[in-house]
Amino acid sequence: MYILLCANGQYYTGSTKNLDLRIKRHSDGKGANFTSKHLPVELVYYEKFQRIQDAFLREKQIHNWSYKKKEALIHGDTEEKGDASKETPAWRLYDVLFYLFYLFSLFFFAFLVSLLAAGWDVFFVNELVG
């Protein structure tokens, strides 16, 4: 997740897997419609994440912040951040639900495979046929 300062004084927030390449594309006017209209851009802040999904969710969180709150984050001013450092990321709930669904799917698939391996495929076919 990264924040660019555009020539018009506004911030642009984005996320990427390759920060150097993305900044180059923004600087060349090919990164995003907004930044291409407000060149030059300057990288003023970034955070690294293991997963691009986490970076994207952080980007969306920061999009909703005021200019002043973004300034506080960029300058490391914890006094001005207010509730920013205390926020509970919404993506944590999303992750929990996603992993629960994923685990349920794995167990269900394993259950079906074990039934078929045990010869239950005949039972299922007979039930379907009649």
N, C-alpha and C positions, 0 to 999 in steps of 0.2 A: 504494500500500500504506500502511496506516495502523494505528496502535495506539491504542486507547482505554483509559483507566483507568476501571474501573467502581466503583460505590459500595462494593462488597464487597472492593475492593483488588486484584482480579484484572484481568489484561489481556485485551482482546479485539483480535484482529488481523483485518483485512479488506482488501479491495481494491475499487476503484471507479474509474469514469471521471470522476465528479463528486464531489469530496471534500466540498464545502460542502453539497450536497443530501443526501449520505449521512449526514453528521454530524447534520443536522437531523432526518432520519428516525430515527436512533438516539435522539436526544434526545426525540423525540415518542413513543418506545416502539414504533415501526414498523420499525426497522432489522433487528433479529435477535432471535430468541427469547431468547438469553442476555442481551443488553444490555437488553431490555425488562423483565427480571426484576431488574436490578441498576442501576437509574437512581439518580442522574444519572450520565452518562458525561462524560469529559473527553478531548479529543484531546491526546495527549502526544508523539506522534511520527508523522512521515509521510515517505515517499519518493516521488518522481515518476518515472514510467517512460513511455517513448514508446508501448509496447504494453501493453495490459491483460493479455495472457498473461504477460508478464514480471512484472508486479505480482502476479498470482495465484500464480506460482511462488515469488516471494519471500515472499508471505504464508504459503504452505505450509511453506517452509523455517523461518520464524520460529515457526510453530505448534509445532514440535518442540523449540524451545529451552526451557531452564529459565527460571524466574522471574528468577533472578540474571543470566542472560545477556541477557534482554530489558531488564532494568534498565540494564545496561551500555550497550546499544545506545541506549536512550532518553537517557541522561545523557552519551553520547559518551565513556565511559570505555574507552579502547582497552586498558588494562592488564587490565581485568576481562573483556573479550570473549573472551579466550583464543583458541581456534581460529576464532572467528566471522569474523575478517577474512581468514583464510587459506583458508576453505572454497572449494572449486571448485563453483560452482553446477551442479546436475544439469540445469538447463534448457538449458545450453549444448550438451550432448550431444543433447538433444531437438531443439533448433533446428537443429543440423547435420544430423541424420537427416531432419527434416522438409523442410529445403531441398533435400537430395539427392533425396528422393522427388519433391518438386515439380519440380525440374529434369529428372529422368528422365521424369516425366509430360509435361512440355512438349515435350521432344525426341521422345518416342514419338508424341505427337499430331501434331507437325509432320511426322514421318516418314510417318505414315499419310496425312495430307493431301497430301503430295507424291506418294505412290504413286497416290492416287486422281486427282490432277491429271494424272499422266502416263499415265492410261488403264489402270491396273492394276485398276480396279473390275471390268472384264469378266473378268479372270483370277480374282478372288476369287469372283465370282458363278458362273462355270463350275465352280470347284472345289467350291463348296457344293452346286450342283445335281447335279453328277454327272459 
